[in-house]
Amino acid sequence: MSAETTQAASDSEPEWNPEAVRRHRGMFRVIERRRSPKLRVSDITVTEEAAVRRAVKAAMLGNAMEWFDFGIYSYMAVTLGQVFFPSGNPTAQTLASFGAFAAAFLLRPIGGFVFGPLGDRIGRKKVLSLTMIMMALGTFGIGLVPSYAAIGIWAPVLLLLFRVVQGFSTGGEYGGAATFIAEYAPDKRRGFFGSYLEFGTLAGYVGAAGLVTVLTTVLDDGAMLAWGWRVPFLVAGPLGLIGMYMRLKLEDTPAFQELEREHERGAERPKFRFGPFFRDHWRALLLCMILVAAYDIADYGLLSYMPTYLTDELKYGSTAGLVAIVVVMVVLMCLVHPLGALSDRVGRKPVLLTGMIGFVVLTLPAFLLLRMGGHLAIYAGLLLLGLCLLTFLATMSAVLPALFPTEVRYSALAISFNVAGSLFGGTTPLAMEGLTSATGNNLMPAFYIMFAAAVGVIAVLLTKETARQPLEGSPPSVSTPQEASALVAAQYTRGPLSRLPEPDEDTVGAAA
């Protein structure tokens, strides 16, 4: 292990910092009377911020690339329908295009069942590198597929094949990336660093929407159908190689390395068995699936389906719709880190519950604003939905990994996240388009989001608060040795001392 992710040495006696502890009303005298501490400095993982930030960047890039692909496909659904499916009813072509979009999600649970247990067994880093290159190849391949006019039925077949590769690889992407960041981040800042993963989500969408907007502005319809649609997909090739290189350069997470050391000392490495796995973790798996379902329906509804909704249902210009989505997402990108940091201070549940209730109460007014038309009303409606979604983006990547213990975290998160994503996420554009077409009511997407959020409220209330707490099955994680010393010292407080605030990091650092 490198110096950046080493644990403080000395299993025999903790290395106290007397001056720093003395600043806390004689706490050191209490410590001296205790000969067998419950927690020693050597039990605490110390990971420097530079190492955390490198890990976050590598994980974030893969997530950005995943959502870049989904954004490109969603924003160009009408064009792709014309390229890959027989000419005829435009609505039927759009539905067929969204059907291929949803088909990839059918493979995501299979990818989760494969990559999740593999990540718990051989390491997070290796599996995340593999999923990155597979995802890049799938996206790049779509950009090379000939049109239906050129090769007939083989065009949608090849499109579906590459979508399957994408879906299978992404089955291990989000769960692994969220696990990677959560296990690297210090306990006190897991919300802040976790928000970078969703910053990658927004960056991928913004990149996709921005590129499509430029292409549709510069090229006419003929050029877009002939070759322009290929450009965004071909960009994925070099991005995938960069992301794989960044991930391979990292060490695996401190939590996984600790598991490996335990196995080297003779601890049994449990095999993944579906029966005991679901029996022991069914409650956390169910909570995770409900939270992900609410998140995905809101996320895909706003960021993926909304441009099509604005164009097809509200007759808003396609380019203007994309620009509006980009503006809203840029606003969310500016706010996601502060809100993630806020969740470290006030807790994940209050922030997440605010968003769930916000969707229940504000989604219908937001859609009524959209139906009013006009730039101001449309931007206001999208911003209302975006601010509710922001609470999900800022907290989910910290909430979900904390539901599961270290030895099954990758498996449990990959499986539950992708089963829920397959059932509710990938089908969201198709369901919203189908419900709107079947009922003739263009408010059906709003009701769909509201119902999902109402169920999500129950799940949030049943979820345990995990802010500022160690991950289950992992030792406490801090940024500096001084924090480790202060954390050990805090367990000896008694009486009036127990009401003392946590040692101030600046004070402790200065004393060191």
Buried (B, 14 or more C-beta within 10 A) or exposed (E): EEEBBBBBEEEEEBBBBEEBBBBBEEBBEBBEEEEEBEBBBBBBBBBBBEBBEBBBBBBBBBBBBBBBBBBBBBBBBBBBBBBBBBEEEEEEBBBBBBBBBBBBBBBBBBBBBBBBBBBBBEBBBBBBBBBBBBBBBBBBBBBEBEBBEEEEEEBBEBBBBBBBBBBBBBBBBBBBBBBBBBBBBBBBBBBBBBBBBBBBBBBBBBBBBBBBBBBBEEBEEEEBBEEBBBBBBBBBBEBBEBBBEBBEEBBBBBBBBBBBEEEEEEEEEEEBEEEEBEEEBEEBBBBBBBBBBBBBBBBBBBBBBBBBBBBBBBEBEBBBBBBBBBBBBBBBBEBBBEBBBBBBEEBBBBBBBBBBBBBBEBBBEBBEBBBEEEEEBBBBBBBBBBBBBBBBBBBBBBBBBBBBBBBBBBBBBBBBBBBBBBBBBBBBBBBBBBBBBEEEEBBBBBBBBBBBBBBBBEBBEEBEEBBBEBBBBBBBBBBBBBBBBBBBBBEBBEEEBEEEEEBEBEBBBEBE
